[in-house]
Every structure is written in C-alpha cells, then in structure tokens.
Amino acid sequence: MDQEHVQLEFEAGRLVEAVIEPVPGGNGWMLMFREAAGEMVRLTDHGGTEKVFHSLDHATKVANDIGFETIRVEEEF
C-alpha cells in the first residue's frame, strides 16, 4: 500500500499500529501497518515495490508524518 493510501486508511481509522522491522537480509528497514482486522500491510511505492528505508529515523519520520504518534520497532535477536 503506497503512502497516499496508508494516509487515507489511517484517517479513516482502519490502521491501528505502525511497525518497523528489519528487511530480511539486514539491509534496511520496512514500515508495516496493522489493520483493525489484524492483517499487516507493507508500505510500498506507487508501483507496488516494498519501500526500504536505510535508517530507522527515516522510517520513523514517515510513520509520524502519516499520523502515528507511537511506532513499534521489532528486531529479532
């Protein structure tokens, strides 16, 4: 889901959580959102390709810009 659609879904109350996780292989971060029904959707570009952020700060800023005040960061050890 691209950022424009994520913004609309957030404003409609259909997204309840923002989650940042490492990209498999460890070369960046992906931003995901939990829908009210429990499903997870990933942030993509307009072409449908998953967005990869090279810094945790940038991914956090995008989630904040969408409207999320709290963002959960998940990292496996």
TACOR-V570719 format. One record per pair of residues at least 12 apart in sequence whose ideal C-beta (glycine too) atoms are under 6 Angstrom apart, sorted by the first residue. I is the first residue (numbers start at 1). GAP is how many residues later the second one is. D is the distance in Angstrom with one decimal. If there is no record, write none. Layout:
[[I & GAP & D] [I & GAP & D]]
This chain:
[[1 & 40 & 4.9] [2 & 42 & 5.5] [2 & 44 & 5.1] [6 & 60 & 5.8] [7 & 59 & 5.5] [10 & 56 & 5.4] [10 & 57 & 5.1] [14 & 21 & 5.9] [14 & 22 & 5.4] [15 & 18 & 4.6] [16 & 18 & 5.4] [16 & 20 & 5.4] [17 & 17 & 4.0] [18 & 15 & 5.7] [18 & 45 & 4.1] [18 & 50 & 4.0] [18 & 53 & 4.5] [19 & 13 & 4.7] [19 & 53 & 4.9] [20 & 39 & 4.8] [20 & 51 & 6.0] [20 & 53 & 4.8] [21 & 53 & 4.9] [22 & 53 & 5.8] [23 & 29 & 5.5] [28 & 24 & 4.1] [28 & 25 & 5.7] [28 & 26 & 5.2] [29 & 24 & 4.5] [29 & 27 & 5.7] [29 & 30 & 4.6] [30 & 12 & 5.9] [31 & 12 & 4.3] [31 & 28 & 5.0] [31 & 32 & 6.0]]
